[in-house]
Amino acid sequence: MAESSFWDSSSEQEDLLQDYKKHKNILEAYRELKNRLQDAEELTDLMDQKDPEFEDLVREVIEISRIVDDLDIKLLFQDKEDQGDAIVTIHSGAGGTESQDWVDMLFRLYTRFCESRGFQVKVTDTLEGDEAGLKHATFMVKGDYAYGYLKSERGVHRLIRISPFDSNKRRHTTFALVEVTPDIDDDIEVDLSPTELRIETYRSGGAGGQHVNVTDSAVRIIHLPTGITVQCQNERSQHQNKAVALHILKARIYERMLTEQRERLQEKKGELKDIAWGSQIRTYVFHPYTMVKDHRTGHETGNLQRVMDGNISDFIEAYLKKERSL
């Protein structure tokens, strides 16, 4: 950056400044943690468990440990897109009401996870199930490294349980597909020709009441060359819904371009790695025992409720470590 010629190239400036910001933030976080740990060690030498401040010290050490784990994960991020926001869509699979309920459960799981990380969640589109749950849900996640954390979740998630919707109390297996796309900055250009788009409007759905539009304000956009379809219904006007839908469409087309580039690179390297969207990645067993197992890494836990409450950092870390090793 000190070189006089550095500022001659705007693209070089942007990439290097982003790298600088990333490493600077991690270094500053490390230095702060180091100081906090030194303070905690000094306090440990000065007090015992009978001191009234001892519980505060324990909480501080637990918090330091949590932040260290978080930094360990951030150091595993490799791609430029990892630092940015994410767009997540959950689709129900075969299984009717059971599958739609599973979408709702996964939506809650990811919402809880995002809340725990301080990410902002903005729901752009949902379609309620016929009896319960959701047929699909799309939401945007804003926060540092949102895509880096959530990209490990894309793929098919399998649920095994005694269905509450089955009067005979039989065990059911159902599936849901999670798509995760990096959100893109407005300055990233994605060529969208109006002749390649089919734009449809429809009336927003919902459970009823004041939040349901009585006009055709919801927007669906189909990108004809790829078949990618996005829709938005949660904004106040058709114009706003269209703008959000176009933004999501550009992000998904950009993600497809990145995926194709990675596939070509892997072919050159001779790597045989399954990156298909439809690959089954994780199984959640509610009955006859409780277990969550990731089929890509082999990581598993018997604490099902903890996972369903959004505590999936250990699964994310295991995935990132495996990706880093390939």
C-alpha positions, 0 to 999 in steps of 0.5 A: 500500500505504501508503493506509489503505483498501488493507487493506480489500479482500483481492482488491486486496491479493493482486493488488497484493502479487503485482505488488509481489513480481514487480517487487521481485525483478526490481529486486533481481536487476538491482541485484545484476547491476549490482554484479557487472558493475562488479566484473568491469569493475574486475577486467578493468582489473587483470589480463590473460589470464596471470593465474590468476584470468582464467578465473574472470573469464571464467566470471563474465562468461558467468554474468552474460550468462546471467542478463541473458538470463533477465531479458529473458525475465521482463520479457516475461511479462504474465499473472498466471498466468505467475509460477506453476507449470505442468502439462504433458501430452504425447500421442502422435499417429498413428504408433504406436511412432514417435510414442510414442518421440517423446513420450519424447524430448520428455519428456526435452527438457522434463525437461532444460530444467526441470533447467537452470532449477532447476524441480522436476518431479513425474511424475503419470501415464505410459503406456508404449508398446507397444514403446518410448516413452510413449503419454502423460506428465503432470508438474507443474513447480514454480518461479518463472515455470514456466508463463510459460516453458513456455506457449510449448510448447503445440501440435503438435510434428512430428518428421521422421527415419529411424525406428529402428523401420523395418527399411527405413530409411524417413523418417517424419513423426510428431506429438505434442501438448503441453498446458500448463496453469497450476497454480492455488492452492488458494484459487482456487475452481472449481465441480465438481459431483459429478454432473458427474464420472465417477470410475474406478479401475484398476490402475497400469501400468508396466514391472513390479517393485516400483513396480507396484501390485497394487490398483486405486489409479490414478484417472481422472476425466472431467468430463462437461460438457467431456469433459476427462479426467485420470488419476493413478497415481504416488501411493502410494494411491487417495486421493492419486491422486484428490486429485492428479487433481482438482487437475489437473482444476480447473487445466484447467477454469480454463485453459479459462475463461481461454482463453474470456475471451481469445477474447472479448477478441480478438473485441472487439479484432478480433484474428485470432490462432490459439490452437487447441491443435491448431495445429502449432507446431514441426518437428524435422528429423533427416534429411536435414539437421538443423533445428528451426523454429518456425512461429509466429515463424520462429525456427530453428536447425541445432543439433538436439542442443542443442535436444533437450538442453533448450536452448529459451530462444531459442525461448521468447524469440522466442515471447514477443516476438511475443506482446508485439508483438500 
